[in-house]
Amino acid sequence: MNTAVLQAKLWYAQRISAMVLALCVAIHLLIIYYAIQNGLSAAEILGRTRGNLIFALFYEIFVLACLVHAPIGLSNILRENTGDSFITRVLPWLLAALILVLGNMAVLGVVWGTA
């Protein structure tokens, strides 16, 4: 694939994922505000999230948006500061794997109680 075309697609992917992340963060903060205002404890919050598929879907979208956004940004930062190197190509993939594994473990743990 042409480098310019690839860079354009990555640029769009990062901007679209940023829009999704902004919406997810806003909703997440509203959920936190709601929980704090009603004085819910951690146990009560977990009680409400157990088996809640809507909650799982929302936070899985959050994880996937992070999975797209962060590695592209890290790749750009590394390329601008260190040039094209092995580290520049490998670290974003490692970050993506870490986000995918830890994010999914968090969703599984909060929604189904297992990780």
PASEBA-1860 file (N, C-alpha, C; in nm, 3 decimals):
! residues 115
1> MNTAVLQA> 0.085/-0.118/0.000/0.000/0.000/0.000/0.090/0.124/0.000 ~ 0.047/0.223/-0.070/0.119/0.350/-0.077/0.130/0.410/0.063 ~ 0.249/0.461/0.096/0.273/0.517/0.229/0.181/0.635/0.258 ~ 0.158/0.720/0.159/0.070/0.836/0.179/-0.073/0.791/0.207 ~ -0.118/0.690/0.135/-0.253/0.638/0.156/-0.264/0.576/0.295 ~ -0.163/0.498/0.333/-0.163/0.437/0.467/-0.165/0.544/0.575 ~ -0.083/0.647/0.562/-0.079/0.755/0.661/-0.213/0.827/0.669 ~ -0.278/0.847/0.554/-0.410/0.912/0.554/-0.513/0.825/0.626
9> KLWYAQRI> -0.509/0.695/0.602/-0.603/0.605/0.670/-0.577/0.601/0.819 ~ -0.451/0.600/0.859/-0.418/0.603/1.002/-0.463/0.734/1.066 ~ -0.446/0.845/0.993/-0.489/0.976/1.043/-0.640/0.975/1.068 ~ -0.716/0.924/0.970/-0.862/0.917/0.987/-0.900/0.823/1.101 ~ -0.834/0.708/1.110/-0.865/0.613/1.217/-0.840/0.675/1.354 ~ -0.731/0.750/1.366/-0.703/0.812/1.495/-0.804/0.921/1.528 ~ -0.844/0.999/1.429/-0.941/1.106/1.456/-1.079/1.051/1.489 ~ -1.120/0.946/1.418/-1.251/0.886/1.446/-1.249/0.820/1.584
17> SAMVLALC> -1.139/0.750/1.615/-1.130/0.688/1.748/-1.127/0.794/1.857 ~ -1.069/0.911/1.830/-1.069/1.020/1.928/-1.211/1.069/1.954 ~ -1.292/1.075/1.850/-1.431/1.116/1.868/-1.508/1.015/1.953 ~ -1.485/0.887/1.926/-1.550/0.781/2.005/-1.502/0.789/2.150 ~ -1.371/0.807/2.169/-1.316/0.818/2.305/-1.374/0.937/2.380 ~ -1.388/1.051/2.313/-1.444/1.169/2.379/-1.585/1.141/2.428 ~ -1.665/1.076/2.346/-1.801/1.042/2.386/-1.800/0.941/2.501 ~ -1.713/0.840/2.492/-1.704/0.739/2.598/-1.660/0.801/2.730
25> VAIHLLII> -1.562/0.890/2.726/-1.515/0.955/2.848/-1.627/1.038/2.910 ~ -1.701/1.112/2.828/-1.812/1.194/2.879/-1.917/1.106/2.946 ~ -1.954/0.996/2.881/-2.054/0.905/2.940/-1.999/0.841/3.067 ~ -1.873/0.801/3.065/-1.810/0.741/3.182/-1.812/0.838/3.301 ~ -1.779/0.964/3.276/-1.781/1.064/3.383/-1.923/1.087/3.436 ~ -2.022/1.083/3.348/-2.160/1.095/3.393/-2.200/0.976/3.480 ~ -2.155/0.858/3.443/-2.183/0.739/3.524/-2.120/0.754/3.662 ~ -1.996/0.801/3.666/-1.928/0.821/3.794/-2.002/0.925/3.877
33> YYAIQNGL> -2.042/1.036/3.815/-2.115/1.141/3.886/-2.245/1.086/3.944 ~ -2.316/1.007/3.865/-2.441/0.946/3.911/-2.415/0.855/4.031 ~ -2.312/0.774/4.021/-2.281/0.679/4.130/-2.243/0.753/4.258 ~ -2.167/0.861/4.245/-2.124/0.937/4.362/-2.242/1.010/4.426 ~ -2.329/1.067/4.345/-2.443/1.144/4.398/-2.538/1.057/4.478 ~ -2.553/0.933/4.437/-2.645/0.843/4.507/-2.575/0.763/4.617 ~ -2.448/0.791/4.639/-2.376/0.726/4.747/-2.358/0.577/4.730 ~ -2.344/0.532/4.608/-2.326/0.389/4.584/-2.187/0.344/4.628
41> SAAEILGR> -2.182/0.229/4.690/-2.052/0.172/4.727/-1.999/0.091/4.609 ~ -1.873/0.052/4.618/-1.813/-0.030/4.512/-1.890/-0.161/4.496 ~ -1.931/-0.220/4.608/-2.006/-0.345/4.602/-2.141/-0.325/4.532 ~ -2.207/-0.213/4.560/-2.335/-0.185/4.495/-2.317/-0.160/4.345 ~ -2.209/-0.091/4.309/-2.182/-0.066/4.168/-2.156/-0.198/4.095 ~ -2.072/-0.282/4.155/-2.045/-0.413/4.094/-2.171/-0.497/4.088 ~ -2.256/-0.485/4.187/-2.383/-0.558/4.185/-2.470/-0.517/4.067 ~ -2.465/-0.390/4.032/-2.543/-0.341/3.918/-2.481/-0.375/3.783
49> TRGNLIFA> -2.350/-0.394/3.781/-2.284/-0.421/3.653/-2.278/-0.569/3.620 ~ -2.295/-0.656/3.718/-2.288/-0.801/3.694/-2.393/-0.844/3.592 ~ -2.347/-0.905/3.484/-2.437/-0.957/3.381/-2.502/-0.852/3.294 ~ -2.464/-0.726/3.307/-2.525/-0.618/3.230/-2.457/-0.609/3.093 ~ -2.525/-0.657/2.989/-2.467/-0.660/2.855/-2.448/-0.520/2.796 ~ -2.536/-0.427/2.830/-2.521/-0.289/2.781/-2.393/-0.228/2.836 ~ -2.370/-0.249/2.963/-2.248/-0.201/3.028/-2.126/-0.263/2.961 ~ -2.130/-0.394/2.938/-2.018/-0.464/2.874/-1.993/-0.411/2.734
57> LFYEIFVL> -2.098/-0.390/2.658/-2.083/-0.338/2.521/-2.024/-0.198/2.521 ~ -2.073/-0.112/2.609/-2.020/0.024/2.616/-1.871/0.024/2.648 ~ -1.831/-0.049/2.750/-1.690/-0.048/2.788/-1.603/-0.126/2.690 ~ -1.660/-0.220/2.618/-1.583/-0.286/2.511/-1.557/-0.189/2.396 ~ -1.654/-0.105/2.365/-1.633/-0.001/2.264/-1.524/0.094/2.311 ~ -1.525/0.128/2.437/-1.421/0.213/2.497/-1.283/0.149/2.477 ~ -1.272/0.020/2.508/-1.145/-0.052/2.493/-1.101/-0.054/2.347 ~ -1.193/-0.081/2.256/-1.158/-0.088/2.114/-1.115/0.048/2.059
65> ACLVHAPI> -1.178/0.155/2.105/-1.136/0.288/2.063/-0.994/0.318/2.112 ~ -0.964/0.279/2.235/-0.827/0.294/2.287/-0.729/0.209/2.207 ~ -0.773/0.089/2.170/-0.690/-0.003/2.093/-0.650/0.058/1.959 ~ -0.737/0.134/1.898/-0.706/0.201/1.770/-0.624/0.327/1.794 ~ -0.667/0.408/1.889/-0.611/0.542/1.906/-0.468/0.546/1.960 ~ -0.444/0.480/2.069/-0.315/0.493/2.139/-0.195/0.441/2.059 ~ -0.202/0.324/1.998/-0.085/0.277/1.922/-0.050/0.366/1.802 ~ -0.150/0.423/1.736/-0.122/0.513/1.624/-0.049/0.637/1.675
73> GLSNILRE> -0.097/0.693/1.786/-0.032/0.810/1.844/0.110/0.780/1.889 ~ 0.130/0.665/1.956/0.264/0.627/2.000/0.356/0.610/1.880 ~ 0.307/0.547/1.776/0.387/0.527/1.655/0.430/0.661/1.595 ~ 0.338/0.755/1.590/0.371/0.888/1.536/0.476/0.959/1.621 ~ 0.459/0.953/1.752/0.555/1.018/1.843/0.693/0.955/1.828 ~ 0.698/0.823/1.828/0.828/0.754/1.814/0.894/0.785/1.680 ~ 0.814/0.783/1.572/0.870/0.810/1.440/0.925/0.952/1.429 ~ 0.854/1.048/1.488/0.900/1.187/1.484/1.027/1.209/1.565
81> NTGDSFIT> 1.044/1.133/1.674/1.157/1.156/1.763/1.275/1.062/1.742 ~ 1.250/0.944/1.689/1.360/0.848/1.674/1.380/0.801/1.531 ~ 1.293/0.842/1.441/1.303/0.792/1.304/1.239/0.655/1.294 ~ 1.253/0.594/1.178/1.195/0.462/1.157/1.294/0.357/1.206 ~ 1.256/0.284/1.309/1.343/0.182/1.366/1.259/0.062/1.408 ~ 1.328/-0.039/1.455/1.261/-0.160/1.504/1.167/-0.126/1.619 ~ 1.214/-0.045/1.712/1.133/-0.004/1.828/1.008/0.071/1.783 ~ 1.023/0.156/1.685/0.910/0.235/1.634/0.802/0.145/1.576
89> RVLPWLLA> 0.841/0.032/1.522/0.744/-0.060/1.464/0.688/-0.159/1.566 ~ 0.766/-0.194/1.668/0.725/-0.299/1.762/0.646/-0.244/1.882 ~ 0.690/-0.134/1.940/0.623/-0.081/2.061/0.474/-0.054/2.041 ~ 0.430/0.005/1.930/0.286/0.025/1.914/0.207/-0.106/1.913 ~ 0.264/-0.211/1.856/0.197/-0.341/1.858/0.191/-0.398/1.999 ~ 0.297/-0.380/2.075/0.296/-0.426/2.214/0.192/-0.350/2.296 ~ 0.184/-0.219/2.273/0.084/-0.138/2.342/-0.057/-0.184/2.304 ~ -0.079/-0.211/2.177/-0.211/-0.259/2.132/-0.247/-0.390/2.201
97> ALILVLGN> -0.151/-0.481/2.209/-0.176/-0.611/2.274/-0.208/-0.590/2.422 ~ -0.135/-0.502/2.488/-0.157/-0.473/2.630/-0.296/-0.414/2.652 ~ -0.334/-0.319/2.570/-0.466/-0.257/2.582/-0.575/-0.362/2.561 ~ -0.558/-0.445/2.460/-0.659/-0.546/2.430/-0.674/-0.646/2.545 ~ -0.564/-0.697/2.595/-0.569/-0.797/2.702/-0.621/-0.735/2.832 ~ -0.560/-0.626/2.877/-0.600/-0.567/3.005/-0.741/-0.507/2.999 ~ -0.775/-0.445/2.887/-0.910/-0.387/2.873/-1.017/-0.494/2.877 ~ -0.994/-0.603/2.805/-1.093/-0.711/2.805/-1.100/-0.780/2.940
105> MAVLGVVW> -0.987/-0.793/3.008/-0.989/-0.851/3.142/-1.070/-0.764/3.237 ~ -1.057/-0.632/3.225/-1.133/-0.540/3.311/-1.282/-0.553/3.285 ~ -1.322/-0.556/3.157/-1.464/-0.569/3.124/-1.517/-0.702/3.175 ~ -1.443/-0.809/3.151/-1.486/-0.941/3.200/-1.498/-0.943/3.352 ~ -1.401/-0.883/3.420/-1.402/-0.882/3.565/-1.519/-0.805/3.624 ~ -1.551/-0.691/3.565/-1.657/-0.607/3.620/-1.795/-0.659/3.583 ~ -1.808/-0.714/3.463/-1.940/-0.757/3.418/-1.971/-0.902/3.456 ~ -1.872/-0.991/3.445/-1.898/-1.131/3.474/-1.826/-1.183/3.598
113> GTA> -1.742/-1.101/3.657/-1.674/-1.141/3.779/-1.559/-1.235/3.758 ~ -1.514/-1.249/3.633/-1.399/-1.334/3.604/-1.303/-1.257/3.515 ~ -1.180/-1.296/3.518/-1.081/-1.232/3.431/-0.978/-1.334/3.387
END
